[in-house]
Amino acid sequence: MKQTGLKTATNESMSWRAFFAACALAVGLALIQSKLWLLHYLASGAEGETEFWKTFGKMFLCLGWDVVGALLVAGICLVFAWPFYKLAGRKAAFAVVALLLAGHGFFLVISYNVQKGVGTPFDKAAIELAFLNSDATAEMAASGGMWDSIGPYLNLQMVIMECLWGIVPGLLVIAFYRLAPRVGRAVKCAVAALALIFTLLTVALLPNLRNGELFGARVHTFGMERSHFVSLAKSYLLPPLRALFNPQYRFDDPFCLDNPSVVSPGAMEENPLAAPENGLAPRRTNLIFVLLESVASPYLADPAVMPFLGELAGRPGSAAFSEHYATWPQTMKAGFSLFCSELPYPDYPPITHINPSIPCVSLTEALHQAGYATALYTSADLAYDRQLRFYKHRKLDEIHDMYTMPGREGGWKNNWGIDESITIRAMFDWAEKQKKEAPERPFALIYGMSTGHHPYIFPGSPPPSSTELNDERAMFLKCLTYIDSKVKEAVDAAAARGLLDDTLIVVVSDHGEGFEQHPLSRSHGPLVYEETVHVPLVLHGPQIGEKIFKVAFPTSHIDVAPTLLSFLGLPTPLTMKGRDLTKPTPVMPIIFSGRPPPSQVGIRDGKWKYLLTQETGREELFDMEADPEEKVNLIADQLDLAAKLKARLEFWQRHGRNLIENYAGILKDHGRDCKAGPAGR
C-alpha cells in the first residue's frame, strides 16, 4: 500500500513537472512567433534601415526575457489549472489551459500591434496612454494615437485568428503532456541549457551591445530584447517594489519637478533678453533648427576652429548663450530634452526604450498645431537608439535619415552618416516646395548633423597621420572646422532662397566630446564634465532686431523649446518644463547625467557645479567662475552645500523614474496641479 502511495505520489510529481514544462513550451512557441512577426515588421524598414539576416541573427540574443515570460505564464497556468485537474481531471485542466493560452495569444497580438504603433509593448504606460484625454494637456492635444494604430487589427476575423493562434499551442500542450514522461533526460537538459544561455545573453550581454558592435555588425535590437508579458508585469510590479524598499518613492508625484535654486532661492537671473528695452518682437516666421553632433564649447578657445559660428553669434539680430548645458551626453537623451522640454529618464535607457510615444507636447507638435509645415532631415541613422520611434509621434510631415535622404545615391557616406551637403540640398528643396505650394504657411525644419561623431572623418578629409591617430583631438578640430563650413552652407542656402529675413535660426549641439581633459573623459556618454555637457547655443532671427545679446547665466536644453515658441509668438504647452528665456528668468539648477559606467550625475546651481560618480561614491564640487576647467575640487570646504545639491539630484532621479514611466497617468491626474511654471506662464 505504501509502495502504491509512493508510486502515486511519484506519478503526480512527474505529472506536475510535465504539465509545467508543457505550458512553458507552448508559451515559448507563441512568444517566438510574435518575435518573428516583429522581425518581419522591422525588416520592412518601418523603424529604420536594417538587414534582415543580420537582424534575424541578433534575434537569438533577445530570447532571454521570453524564457522568463514563458515560465511566468506557465506558472499562472499551473496555479489556475491544477485545482481543476485535482477536482475534475485532466480534460478540465486542459480546457482551462487552452483558455488561458488563448487569452495570452490574444494579448500577444494586441501587444505586438501596440508595439508597432507606440514603440513599446502593451504595458502600464501604453494602457494609461490609451485612456489619456486631450484635455489633460490643456491647449495642446496629446500625441497619443494608440487606438488609431491598433484599431484596424481589431476586427472579427482578426479576433478569431488571434484566439485560434492562442489555442493551437494549447493543443501542443496536450501532445507534449502525453509525451513528456518519455522525453529523455539529455533532451530536457539541452532545452534547459539553451533557455539559460538565452536568458544570460539577454540579461547580461545585450544591454552592453544594444548600440555597439557585434562581430563587426552594428547591433540594433529595436526592442526585441523585451518580452510582452514580462514588460506588462514589470510595469505594474516595479513601482510598489521601489516604494517598499525606498520610503521616499511616491505614487502621487507631481507632474512638475519642484527645482528651486539651492544657492540663491527666489533670485532672478540678470537676463538681457527680458529687459524692457530689449526690443524683442515675437513674430510668426519660419524656423530652421540646426542640431550639431558632439560639439562642445569649452575647448573651442581658438576662434579659427569655428569662425562662422562665432561670426553668427556676433551678428546684429543674434543671441548667444555662453553657459548652455546638455541634459545628457547622448543624442536621443539630449534630443528628448530639446524637443519636449523635459528632463530625460535618469537611468541609461533613452526615451525610445522606455516610453517613445510619451504624450509630452514637443516643439514640432506645437508648431504643427499652429499651422506649420514640419520636417526632420538628418544625415545620421535614425535606427540608432531607435530614434525613429520617438520622432514618428511628433507631427513631422517629412522624416529622412541617411538611408532615405533624397539624392543620397552615389554620395559619400560612412557608418554614421552621409555627406552633409546632400542633406542640406534635400531639406531646402523641401522648404522651397513648401513655399511654392503654400506661400503663407511657415515651415519648421530640423536639420540633424552626423559629422562630429567618432571617427571624425568627413568628405574630403585627408587620411589621418600617425601623429593624429595618437591625438584624436587634432582630427576632431579639423572635423569642427568642416562642421562650421556646413552651418555656413545651410545659412547661405537660406539666404540664397530669400528665406533669411523671415526665418529664425537656432544652432545648438546635442552634447560635447571629451579628450582626456579629465581622467576617463573620452568621447561622450558616461561623464558630465564641461567638455561633454557645456555646448554652444546661438539664435539669429528678425525677432531680435539689430541688437546683439550675450546671455551669460546657466541654461539648459529644456529651456530651448519654450524660448523658440516665445520668439515665434506661440504659447508654451503645459507639458514643457523649461524656462522661456525671453521673460524674467528665475535662477534654476541645471541637471545633467551620464550612462554607466560610472553613472555620473551633476548639477549646476549659480557658480557651483556638483558631480557625483554613483558607482564609486566620488563627489566633486567646482567654482565655475574661478575654475572653469574643473581642476580644484572644493568638496571638503563646502560639505553642507554639496549635501543639499546631492539631495536635489537624488530627488530628481526618484521623480524622473516615476514620471517618465507613468507619464500619461501622472499628467492626467496631476498635470493641472502645476503652478505658473518656471517661465512664469
C-alpha positions as CSV (number, residue, x, y, z in Angstrom):
1,M,0.0,0.0,0.0
2,K,2.8,2.3,0.9
3,Q,4.5,1.4,-2.3
4,T,1.4,2.2,-4.3
5,G,1.1,5.5,-2.5
6,L,4.7,6.3,-3.2
7,K,4.2,5.3,-6.8
8,T,1.1,7.5,-7.0
9,A,2.9,10.4,-5.4
10,T,5.8,10.0,-7.9
11,N,3.4,9.9,-10.8
12,E,1.7,13.1,-9.5
13,S,5.1,14.7,-9.2
14,M,6.1,13.7,-12.7
15,S,2.7,15.0,-14.0
16,W,3.2,18.4,-12.3
17,R,6.6,18.8,-13.9
18,A,5.5,17.7,-17.3
19,F,2.4,19.9,-17.0
20,F,4.6,23.0,-16.2
21,A,7.1,22.1,-18.9
22,A,4.3,21.7,-21.5
23,C,2.8,25.1,-20.7
24,A,6.2,26.8,-20.8
25,L,6.9,25.2,-24.2
26,A,3.6,26.3,-25.6
27,V,4.0,29.9,-24.3
28,G,7.6,29.9,-25.6
29,L,6.4,28.9,-29.1
30,A,3.9,31.7,-29.1
31,L,6.5,34.2,-28.0
32,I,8.9,33.1,-30.7
33,Q,6.1,33.5,-33.2
34,S,5.5,37.1,-32.0
35,K,9.2,37.7,-32.2
36,L,9.2,36.6,-35.9
37,W,6.2,38.9,-36.6
38,L,8.2,41.8,-35.1
39,L,11.3,40.8,-37.1
40,H,9.3,40.8,-40.3
41,Y,7.9,44.3,-39.4
42,L,11.4,45.6,-38.7
43,A,12.8,44.2,-41.9
44,S,10.3,46.4,-43.7
45,G,12.3,49.4,-42.7
46,A,9.5,50.9,-40.7
47,E,11.8,51.6,-37.7
48,G,14.9,52.4,-39.7
49,E,17.2,50.6,-42.2
50,T,18.2,47.1,-41.2
51,E,19.4,44.0,-42.9
52,F,17.0,41.1,-42.4
53,W,19.5,38.3,-41.9
54,K,21.7,40.3,-39.6
55,T,18.7,41.3,-37.5
56,F,17.5,37.7,-37.6
57,G,20.8,36.6,-36.2
58,K,20.5,39.1,-33.4
59,M,17.1,37.8,-32.5
60,F,18.6,34.9,-30.7
61,L,20.4,37.3,-28.4
62,C,16.9,38.6,-27.4
63,L,15.1,35.4,-26.2
64,G,16.1,35.6,-22.6
65,W,13.2,37.5,-21.3
66,D,10.9,35.3,-23.4
67,V,12.2,32.4,-21.4
68,V,11.3,34.3,-18.2
69,G,7.9,35.2,-19.7
70,A,7.2,31.6,-20.7
71,L,8.0,30.4,-17.1
72,L,5.9,33.2,-15.7
73,V,2.8,32.4,-17.8
74,A,3.3,28.6,-17.3
75,G,3.3,29.3,-13.5
76,I,0.0,31.1,-13.9
77,C,-1.5,28.3,-15.9
78,L,-0.4,25.8,-13.2
79,V,-1.9,27.9,-10.4
80,F,-5.3,28.1,-12.2
81,A,-5.5,24.7,-13.9
82,W,-4.1,22.4,-11.2
83,P,-7.1,22.6,-8.9
84,F,-9.3,21.6,-11.9
85,Y,-7.0,18.7,-12.6
86,K,-7.3,17.5,-9.0
87,L,-11.1,18.0,-8.8
88,A,-12.3,17.2,-12.3
89,G,-9.5,15.5,-14.1
90,R,-7.2,16.0,-17.0
91,K,-9.7,17.2,-19.6
92,A,-10.9,20.1,-17.3
93,A,-7.4,21.1,-16.7
94,F,-6.6,21.1,-20.4
95,A,-9.7,23.2,-21.1
96,V,-8.6,25.8,-18.5
97,V,-5.0,25.8,-20.0
98,A,-6.4,26.2,-23.6
99,L,-8.5,29.2,-22.4
100,L,-5.6,30.8,-20.7
101,L,-3.3,30.3,-23.6
102,A,-5.9,31.7,-26.0
103,G,-6.1,34.8,-23.8
104,H,-2.3,35.0,-23.8
105,G,-2.3,34.7,-27.6
106,F,-4.9,37.4,-27.9
107,F,-2.7,39.6,-25.6
108,L,0.4,39.0,-27.7
109,V,-1.3,40.1,-30.9
110,I,-2.7,43.2,-29.3
111,S,0.7,44.0,-27.7
112,Y,2.5,43.4,-31.0
113,N,0.3,45.9,-32.7
114,V,0.7,48.3,-29.8
115,Q,4.5,48.0,-30.1
116,K,4.2,48.8,-33.8
117,G,2.0,51.8,-33.0
118,V,3.6,53.4,-29.9
119,G,7.0,51.7,-29.8
120,T,6.7,49.6,-26.6
121,P,4.7,46.5,-25.6
122,F,1.2,46.8,-24.1
123,D,2.4,47.8,-20.6
124,K,1.2,50.2,-18.0
125,A,2.5,53.3,-19.9
126,A,0.6,52.2,-23.0
127,I,-2.5,51.4,-21.1
128,E,-2.5,54.8,-19.4
129,L,-1.8,56.5,-22.8
130,A,-4.9,54.8,-24.2
131,F,-7.1,56.4,-21.6
132,L,-5.4,59.9,-21.6
133,N,-7.8,62.5,-22.8
134,S,-6.6,65.5,-24.7
135,D,-7.9,67.9,-22.1
136,A,-5.1,66.8,-19.8
137,T,-2.6,68.7,-21.8
138,A,-4.6,72.0,-21.8
139,E,-4.4,73.9,-25.1
140,M,-2.4,71.2,-26.9
141,A,-3.7,67.7,-27.6
142,A,-1.5,64.8,-26.6
143,S,0.2,62.9,-29.4
144,G,-1.2,59.5,-28.3
145,G,-2.6,57.8,-31.4
146,M,-2.5,54.3,-30.0
147,W,-6.1,53.3,-30.9
148,D,-5.6,54.7,-34.4
149,S,-2.5,52.4,-34.6
150,I,-4.2,49.1,-33.5
151,G,-7.8,49.8,-34.4
152,P,-7.6,48.2,-37.9
153,Y,-6.5,44.9,-36.3
154,L,-9.5,44.6,-34.0
155,N,-12.0,43.2,-36.5
156,L,-13.9,40.0,-36.0
157,Q,-11.8,38.0,-38.4
158,M,-8.6,39.1,-36.7
159,V,-10.0,38.3,-33.2
160,I,-11.0,34.7,-34.3
161,M,-7.5,34.2,-35.8
162,E,-5.9,35.5,-32.6
163,C,-7.9,33.1,-30.4
164,L,-7.1,30.2,-32.7
165,W,-3.4,31.2,-32.6
166,G,-3.6,31.1,-28.8
167,I,-5.5,27.7,-28.7
168,V,-3.1,25.9,-31.1
169,P,-0.3,26.0,-28.6
170,G,-2.8,24.7,-26.1
171,L,-3.3,21.6,-28.3
172,L,0.5,21.2,-28.3
173,V,0.3,21.1,-24.6
174,I,-1.8,18.0,-24.8
175,A,0.5,16.3,-27.1
176,F,3.6,17.3,-25.2
177,Y,2.0,16.4,-21.9
178,R,1.4,12.9,-23.0
179,L,4.9,12.6,-24.5
180,A,6.8,14.4,-21.7
181,P,7.4,11.4,-19.5
182,R,9.1,9.7,-22.4
183,V,11.4,12.6,-23.3
184,G,15.0,11.7,-22.4
185,R,16.9,13.4,-19.7
186,A,19.5,14.6,-22.2
187,V,16.8,16.4,-24.3
188,K,15.4,18.1,-21.1
189,C,18.9,19.2,-20.0
190,A,19.6,20.6,-23.5
191,V,16.4,22.6,-23.5
192,A,17.1,23.9,-20.0
193,A,20.7,24.8,-21.0
194,L,19.5,26.7,-24.1
195,A,17.0,28.6,-22.0
196,L,19.7,29.5,-19.5
197,I,22.0,30.7,-22.3
198,F,19.3,32.8,-23.9
199,T,18.5,34.4,-20.6
200,L,22.1,35.2,-19.8
201,L,22.7,36.7,-23.2
202,T,19.7,39.0,-22.9
203,V,20.1,40.0,-19.3
204,A,23.9,40.2,-19.0
205,L,25.3,40.8,-22.5
206,L,22.7,42.5,-24.6
207,P,22.4,45.8,-22.6
208,N,26.1,46.5,-23.4
209,L,25.6,45.7,-27.1
210,R,22.3,47.4,-27.8
211,N,24.0,50.0,-29.9
212,G,27.5,48.6,-30.1
213,E,29.4,46.3,-32.4
214,L,29.0,42.5,-32.5
215,F,31.3,40.5,-34.8
216,G,31.7,43.7,-36.9
217,A,28.0,44.3,-37.3
218,R,26.0,47.2,-35.7
219,V,23.5,45.9,-33.2
220,H,20.1,47.4,-33.4
221,T,17.7,45.3,-31.4
222,F,14.7,47.6,-31.9
223,G,13.2,46.4,-28.6
224,M,13.3,42.7,-29.5
225,E,15.0,42.1,-26.2
226,R,11.7,42.7,-24.5
227,S,9.1,40.1,-23.7
228,H,5.5,41.3,-23.8
229,F,4.1,39.7,-20.6
230,V,7.2,40.4,-18.6
231,S,7.1,44.0,-19.6
232,L,3.4,44.2,-18.5
233,A,4.2,42.5,-15.2
234,K,7.3,44.7,-14.5
235,S,5.5,47.9,-15.3
236,Y,2.9,47.2,-12.6
237,L,5.2,45.4,-10.0
238,L,8.2,47.7,-10.1
239,P,6.7,50.8,-8.6
240,P,5.3,49.2,-5.5
241,L,8.6,47.3,-5.1
242,R,10.5,50.5,-5.3
243,A,8.2,52.1,-2.7
244,L,8.7,49.0,-0.4
245,F,12.5,49.4,-0.4
246,N,12.6,53.2,-0.7
247,P,10.0,55.0,1.5
248,Q,10.8,58.3,-0.3
249,Y,9.4,56.9,-3.6
250,R,5.9,58.3,-4.1
251,F,2.9,57.3,-6.1
252,D,1.5,60.8,-6.0
253,D,4.4,62.6,-7.5
254,P,3.5,66.0,-9.0
255,F,3.7,66.4,-12.7
256,C,6.2,69.3,-12.4
257,L,9.6,68.9,-10.7
258,D,10.0,71.4,-7.8
259,N,13.5,72.5,-8.5
260,P,14.3,76.0,-7.0
261,S,17.8,77.2,-6.6
262,V,19.7,75.9,-3.5
263,V,22.4,78.6,-3.8
264,S,20.1,81.6,-4.5
265,P,16.5,80.7,-3.6
266,G,14.0,83.1,-5.1
267,A,16.6,85.0,-7.0
268,M,16.2,86.1,-10.7
269,E,18.8,85.9,-13.3
270,E,20.3,89.0,-15.0
271,N,18.6,88.3,-18.3
272,P,19.3,90.8,-21.1
273,L,16.6,89.3,-23.2
274,A,14.0,90.1,-20.6
275,A,14.9,93.8,-20.1
276,P,12.1,96.2,-21.0
277,E,14.3,97.9,-23.6
278,N,15.4,94.6,-25.3
279,G,13.4,95.4,-28.4
280,L,12.3,91.7,-29.0
281,A,9.4,91.4,-31.4
282,P,7.8,87.9,-31.3
283,R,6.8,87.1,-34.9
284,R,5.5,84.1,-36.7
285,T,8.3,83.2,-39.0
286,N,9.9,80.0,-40.4
287,L,12.2,78.1,-38.1
288,I,15.5,76.3,-39.0
289,F,16.8,74.2,-36.1
290,V,20.4,73.1,-36.7
291,L,21.4,70.3,-34.3
292,L,25.1,69.7,-34.2
293,E,26.8,66.5,-33.3
294,S,29.4,66.3,-30.4
295,V,30.3,70.0,-30.5
296,A,31.2,71.4,-27.1
297,S,32.1,75.0,-26.0
298,P,35.0,74.7,-23.5
299,Y,37.8,73.5,-25.8
300,L,36.9,75.8,-28.7
301,A,39.2,78.6,-27.4
302,D,40.6,79.2,-30.9
303,P,38.0,81.2,-32.9
304,A,39.7,79.9,-36.1
305,V,38.3,76.5,-35.4
306,M,34.6,77.5,-36.0
307,P,34.8,81.0,-37.5
308,F,31.3,81.2,-38.9
309,L,29.5,80.1,-35.8
310,G,31.4,82.8,-33.9
311,E,30.6,85.4,-36.5
312,L,26.9,84.4,-36.5
313,A,26.8,84.8,-32.7
314,G,28.2,88.3,-33.1
315,R,25.9,89.5,-35.9
316,P,23.1,92.0,-35.3
317,G,20.0,90.0,-34.6
318,S,21.7,87.3,-32.7
319,A,21.6,85.9,-29.1
320,A,24.5,83.7,-27.9
321,F,24.2,81.7,-24.7
322,S,27.6,81.1,-23.3
323,E,26.7,78.9,-20.4
324,H,24.3,76.4,-22.1
325,Y,24.2,72.8,-21.0
326,A,23.1,69.5,-22.5
327,T,21.0,67.3,-20.1
328,W,22.8,64.1,-21.1
329,P,25.8,63.5,-23.4
330,Q,23.9,61.1,-25.7
331,T,22.0,62.1,-28.8
332,M,18.5,60.8,-28.1
333,K,18.6,61.7,-24.5
334,A,19.5,65.3,-25.4
335,G,17.0,65.4,-28.3
336,F,14.2,64.4,-26.0
337,S,15.0,67.4,-23.7
338,L,15.4,69.8,-26.6
339,F,12.1,69.0,-28.3
340,C,9.9,68.1,-25.3
341,S,11.5,70.4,-22.7
342,E,11.6,67.6,-20.2
343,L,14.5,66.2,-18.2
344,P,15.5,62.7,-19.5
345,Y,14.9,59.4,-17.9
346,P,17.5,59.2,-15.0
347,D,18.8,55.8,-16.0
348,Y,20.7,54.6,-19.1
349,P,17.8,53.7,-21.5
350,P,16.6,56.6,-23.7
351,I,13.0,57.6,-24.0
352,T,12.7,55.4,-27.1
353,H,13.3,52.3,-25.0
354,I,11.1,53.5,-22.1
355,N,8.1,55.4,-23.4
356,P,8.7,56.6,-27.1
357,S,5.1,57.8,-27.6
358,I,5.2,59.8,-24.3
359,P,2.5,62.4,-24.5
360,C,4.8,65.4,-23.9
361,V,3.9,68.1,-26.5
362,S,7.1,68.5,-28.4
363,L,8.3,71.6,-30.3
364,T,7.2,70.2,-33.7
365,E,3.8,69.2,-32.4
366,A,3.2,72.7,-31.0
367,L,4.3,74.2,-34.3
368,H,2.1,71.7,-36.3
369,Q,-0.8,72.7,-34.1
370,A,-0.1,76.3,-35.0
371,G,-0.2,75.5,-38.8
372,Y,3.4,75.0,-39.6
373,A,4.8,72.5,-42.1
374,T,7.3,70.4,-40.2
375,A,10.2,68.2,-41.3
376,L,13.3,66.4,-39.9
377,Y,16.3,65.9,-42.2
378,T,19.3,64.2,-40.6
379,S,22.5,62.9,-42.1
380,A,22.6,60.3,-39.4
381,D,21.0,56.9,-38.8
382,L,17.6,57.2,-37.0
383,A,17.7,53.5,-36.3
384,Y,20.4,54.2,-33.7
385,D,18.8,54.2,-30.3
386,R,15.5,53.7,-32.1
387,Q,15.2,57.4,-32.6
388,L,12.6,57.0,-35.3
389,R,10.2,55.6,-32.7
390,F,10.2,58.9,-30.9
391,Y,10.1,61.2,-33.9
392,K,7.3,59.5,-35.8
393,H,4.9,60.6,-33.0
394,R,6.0,64.3,-33.2
395,K,3.8,65.5,-36.1
396,L,6.5,65.7,-38.6
397,D,5.3,65.9,-42.2
398,E,8.6,64.6,-43.5
399,I,11.3,62.4,-41.9
400,H,14.5,61.5,-43.7
401,D,17.8,60.0,-42.5
402,M,20.9,58.7,-44.2
403,Y,19.0,55.7,-45.7
404,T,16.1,57.6,-47.1
405,M,17.6,61.0,-48.0
406,P,16.7,62.2,-51.5
407,G,19.8,62.5,-53.6
408,R,21.9,60.2,-51.5
409,E,22.7,57.7,-54.2
410,G,26.4,57.6,-55.0
411,G,27.2,60.2,-52.4
412,W,29.9,60.0,-49.7
413,K,28.9,58.0,-46.6
414,N,30.4,56.1,-43.6
415,N,28.8,54.0,-40.9
416,W,27.4,57.1,-39.1
417,G,26.1,59.3,-41.8
418,I,26.2,60.8,-45.2
419,D,27.6,64.0,-46.8
420,E,26.1,67.0,-45.1
421,S,25.7,68.8,-48.4
422,I,23.3,66.1,-49.6
423,T,21.1,66.7,-46.6
424,I,21.3,70.5,-46.9
425,R,20.2,70.3,-50.6
426,A,17.4,67.9,-49.8
427,M,16.0,69.9,-46.9
428,F,16.0,73.2,-48.8
429,D,14.4,71.6,-51.8
430,W,11.6,70.6,-49.4
431,A,11.4,74.1,-47.9
432,E,11.3,75.7,-51.4
433,K,8.5,73.3,-52.3
434,Q,6.5,74.3,-49.2
435,K,6.8,78.0,-50.0
436,K,5.7,77.4,-53.6
437,E,2.7,75.3,-52.6
438,A,1.6,77.4,-49.6
439,P,3.4,80.8,-49.5
440,E,1.6,81.9,-46.4
441,R,2.3,78.8,-44.4
442,P,5.5,78.9,-42.4
443,F,7.8,75.9,-42.1
444,A,9.9,74.4,-39.3
445,L,12.9,72.5,-40.5
446,I,15.0,70.3,-38.2
447,Y,18.5,69.6,-39.5
448,G,20.5,67.0,-37.7
449,M,24.2,66.6,-38.4
450,S,26.1,63.3,-38.2
451,T,29.6,64.8,-38.8
452,G,31.4,65.2,-35.5
453,H,30.9,61.6,-34.3
454,H,33.9,59.4,-34.0
455,P,35.9,58.5,-36.1
456,Y,35.9,62.3,-37.0
457,I,36.0,61.9,-40.8
458,F,34.1,63.8,-43.5
459,P,34.0,64.2,-47.2
460,G,37.5,65.2,-48.5
461,S,39.1,64.7,-45.1
462,P,42.8,63.7,-45.5
463,P,44.0,60.3,-44.3
464,P,45.0,60.8,-40.6
465,S,48.7,60.8,-39.9
466,S,50.1,58.5,-37.3
467,T,50.5,61.5,-35.0
468,E,46.8,62.4,-35.3
469,L,45.8,58.8,-34.6
470,N,47.6,59.1,-31.3
471,D,46.0,62.5,-30.8
472,E,42.4,62.3,-32.0
473,R,41.7,65.8,-30.8
474,A,43.7,67.1,-33.8
475,M,41.4,65.1,-36.1
476,F,38.4,66.4,-34.2
477,L,39.4,70.0,-34.6
478,K,39.6,69.6,-38.4
479,C,36.1,68.0,-38.2
480,L,34.8,71.0,-36.3
481,T,36.0,73.4,-39.0
482,Y,34.2,71.3,-41.6
483,I,31.0,71.3,-39.4
484,D,31.4,75.1,-39.2
485,S,31.5,75.3,-43.0
486,K,28.3,73.2,-43.2
487,V,26.5,75.6,-40.8
488,K,27.6,78.4,-43.1
489,E,26.4,76.4,-46.2
490,A,22.9,76.0,-44.6
491,V,22.6,79.7,-43.7
492,D,23.9,80.7,-47.1
493,A,21.3,78.4,-48.7
494,A,18.6,80.0,-46.7
495,A,19.8,83.5,-47.8
496,A,20.1,82.4,-51.5
497,R,16.4,81.4,-51.4
498,G,15.3,84.6,-49.8
499,L,14.4,83.0,-46.5
500,L,16.8,84.6,-44.2
501,D,14.7,87.8,-43.5
502,D,11.7,85.6,-42.4
503,T,13.4,82.8,-40.6
504,L,14.5,82.2,-37.0
505,I,17.7,80.1,-37.0
506,V,18.9,78.2,-33.9
507,V,22.2,76.3,-33.7
508,V,22.8,74.0,-30.8
509,S,24.7,70.8,-30.1
510,D,23.3,67.7,-28.7
511,H,26.3,67.2,-26.4
512,G,30.1,67.6,-26.4
513,E,33.1,65.3,-26.7
514,G,35.9,64.5,-24.2
515,F,39.6,64.2,-25.0
516,E,41.1,63.3,-21.6
517,Q,40.6,66.8,-20.1
518,H,39.7,64.7,-17.0
519,P,40.5,61.1,-16.3
520,L,38.5,58.7,-18.4
521,S,36.8,61.6,-20.1
522,R,36.9,60.3,-23.7
523,S,34.2,60.6,-26.3
524,H,30.8,61.1,-24.7
525,G,28.2,59.4,-22.6
526,P,29.5,58.4,-19.2
527,L,30.9,61.6,-17.7
528,V,29.5,65.1,-17.4
529,Y,32.5,67.4,-17.1
530,E,32.3,70.6,-19.1
531,E,33.8,69.1,-22.3
532,T,30.8,66.8,-22.7
533,V,27.8,68.9,-21.5
534,H,28.7,72.5,-22.0
535,V,27.6,73.3,-25.6
536,P,27.0,76.2,-27.9
537,L,23.6,77.8,-28.4
538,V,23.1,80.6,-30.9
539,L,19.8,82.2,-32.1
540,H,19.5,84.5,-35.1
541,G,16.3,86.0,-36.5
542,P,14.3,89.0,-37.3
543,Q,12.6,88.8,-33.9
544,I,15.8,90.1,-32.3
545,G,16.1,93.2,-34.5
546,E,19.5,94.8,-34.8
547,K,20.8,94.1,-31.3
548,I,23.3,91.5,-30.2
549,F,22.6,89.7,-26.9
550,K,25.1,87.8,-24.8
551,V,23.3,85.6,-22.2
552,A,25.8,84.5,-19.5
553,F,23.8,82.6,-16.9
554,P,23.4,78.8,-17.0
555,T,20.7,77.5,-19.3
556,S,19.6,74.0,-20.2
557,H,18.3,72.1,-23.2
558,I,14.9,72.1,-21.6
559,D,14.8,75.9,-22.0
560,V,15.2,75.8,-25.8
561,A,11.7,74.8,-27.0
562,P,9.7,77.3,-24.7
563,T,12.1,80.1,-25.8
564,L,11.7,79.3,-29.5
565,L,7.9,79.2,-29.2
566,S,8.0,82.6,-27.5
567,F,10.1,84.1,-30.3
568,L,7.5,82.8,-32.7
569,G,4.7,84.3,-30.8
570,L,3.2,81.0,-29.7
571,P,2.2,79.8,-26.2
572,T,4.2,77.3,-24.2
573,P,2.4,73.9,-23.9
574,L,1.6,72.8,-20.3
575,T,3.9,69.8,-20.6
576,M,7.0,71.8,-21.2
577,K,9.1,72.2,-18.1
578,G,11.8,74.6,-19.2
579,R,12.0,78.4,-18.9
580,D,11.1,80.9,-21.5
581,L,14.3,82.8,-21.7
582,T,12.7,85.9,-23.3
583,K,11.0,86.6,-19.9
584,P,12.2,87.4,-16.4
585,T,14.0,84.2,-15.5
586,P,14.3,82.6,-12.1
587,V,17.6,81.0,-11.0
588,M,17.1,77.3,-11.5
589,P,19.6,74.5,-11.1
590,I,20.7,72.8,-14.3
591,I,20.7,69.0,-14.1
592,F,22.7,66.6,-16.3
593,S,23.6,62.9,-16.1
594,G,25.5,60.2,-17.9
595,R,25.3,56.5,-18.6
596,P,27.0,53.6,-16.7
597,P,29.8,53.0,-16.1
598,P,30.3,55.1,-14.0
599,S,26.8,56.7,-13.9
600,Q,28.0,60.2,-13.2
601,V,25.3,62.8,-12.4
602,G,25.8,66.6,-11.9
603,I,24.0,69.8,-11.1
604,R,25.0,73.5,-11.9
605,D,23.5,76.0,-9.5
606,G,24.8,79.5,-9.9
607,K,28.5,79.4,-9.9
608,W,28.7,76.0,-8.3
609,K,28.8,72.6,-10.1
610,Y,28.5,69.4,-8.1
611,L,29.3,66.0,-9.5
612,L,28.6,62.5,-8.1
613,T,30.1,59.4,-9.6
614,Q,27.4,56.9,-8.4
615,E,29.4,53.7,-8.9
616,T,32.3,54.9,-6.7
617,G,30.6,57.5,-4.5
618,R,33.2,60.1,-5.5
619,E,31.9,63.7,-5.0
620,E,33.3,66.8,-6.6
621,L,32.4,70.5,-6.3
622,F,33.8,73.2,-8.5
623,D,33.5,77.0,-8.5
624,M,32.9,77.6,-12.2
625,E,33.6,81.3,-12.1
626,A,37.1,80.8,-10.6
627,D,37.8,77.3,-12.0
628,P,36.0,76.9,-15.4
629,E,38.2,73.9,-16.3
630,E,37.2,72.0,-13.1
631,K,40.6,71.4,-11.7
632,V,40.2,72.2,-8.0
633,N,37.8,70.0,-6.0
634,L,36.3,72.1,-3.2
635,I,34.1,69.4,-1.7
636,A,35.9,69.4,1.7
637,D,35.2,73.1,2.1
638,Q,31.5,73.0,1.2
639,L,30.1,69.9,2.7
640,D,26.7,71.4,3.6
641,L,26.2,72.9,0.1
642,A,27.3,69.6,-1.5
643,A,24.8,67.7,0.6
644,K,22.0,69.9,-0.5
645,L,22.9,69.6,-4.2
646,K,23.2,65.8,-3.8
647,A,19.8,65.6,-2.2
648,R,18.3,67.6,-5.2
649,L,19.9,65.1,-7.6
650,E,18.5,62.1,-5.7
651,F,15.1,63.7,-5.7
652,W,15.2,64.3,-9.4
653,Q,16.2,60.7,-10.0
654,R,13.2,59.3,-8.0
655,H,10.8,61.8,-9.5
656,G,12.1,61.3,-13.0
657,R,11.8,57.5,-13.0
658,N,8.3,57.7,-11.8
659,L,7.3,60.5,-14.2
660,I,8.7,59.0,-17.4
661,E,7.5,55.5,-16.7
662,N,4.0,56.7,-15.7
663,Y,3.8,60.0,-17.7
664,A,0.3,59.7,-19.1
665,G,-1.2,58.7,-15.7
666,I,0.6,61.5,-13.8
667,L,-0.3,64.0,-16.5
668,K,-3.9,63.1,-16.4
669,D,-4.1,63.2,-12.5
670,H,-1.7,66.0,-11.7
671,G,-1.0,67.9,-14.9
672,R,-3.2,70.9,-14.0
673,D,-1.7,71.0,-10.4
674,C,1.4,72.7,-11.7
675,K,1.7,76.4,-10.8
676,A,2.5,79.0,-13.3
677,G,5.8,77.2,-14.1
678,P,9.4,78.3,-14.2
679,A,8.9,80.6,-17.1
680,G,6.0,82.4,-15.4
681,R,3.5,81.3,-17.8
